[in-house]
Amino acid sequence: MPKRHHPYVAGSHEAWSVGSNRLTAAGQAAVLKDLGLQLQRTYQNILKEPAPDRIKELLERLERIRHQDEVEEEEEL
């Protein structure tokens, strides 16, 4: 089966637009603000859920490394 040409190939964004190109800066800001509010409403419940244990472990590990780096920097001074 031959490959179909898709007009929105990765890397060629010249033909792609969400229709906000002609908005003023204030209009673009309003669109982005509205989009942000819609995303917050959509994902609000997910944001309230606790992080999975594996993610918590990784965050704790990163925090320990960061704290260790800060202590080492203070000792060098």
N, C-alpha and C positions, 0 to 999 in steps of 0.2 A: 504494500500500500504506500503510495507516495506521501511524503511529508507535506503538510499544509503550511503555507506561509501565514504567520501570525503578525499583524501589523504592530504589535506592541512587544517586540523582541527586547530582551534585557539589554540595556545599554543604549537603546535608541529612544530617548524620551521626547524627541522633537515633536512627534505627532500626538503625544499623550497630554491630556489636560483634564482637570477636574472642573473646569469652567470658572475658576476664580481669577484668571489672568487679568481681567479687565476691572477688578475691584480696586478701590482705593485702599490705602494702608489701613484705614479705619474699618472698611468693609471686610478686609481679610482678617483683621483682628476679631471682628464680630463673628465671622464664620468659624474661626478656630476656637473661640470661646464657646460657641454653641456646640461644636463638635465635642469639646472637652466635657461639657455638661452632659451631653447625651451618653458619652462613654462612661462617665461616672455613674449615671443612673442605671445603665445596662449592667455594669460590673460591680455595683455597690455591694451586693451580697457576697461575691467572691472575695472582695477585699477584706471583708469582715471575718472570713474563715481563717482558722489558724494555719500557719505554714506547716507543711509536711515535716516529719521528724528529720528526714535526710537534709532538707534545706536548713532547718534549725541547727543541725550539727555543723554544716558547712559555714554558716554565719558565725557560730561560736568559735570555730577554728580560725576564721579570718580575724575575728576580734582579738583572739589570743595572740596571733601573729602581729597584728597592728600594735597591741599593747607592748609586746616584747620589743618591737622596733623602737617605740617611743622611749622605753626604759633605756635601751642601748644608746640612743641618741643623747639622752640626759646624762648618762654616765661619761660620754665622750667630752662633754662640756666641762 
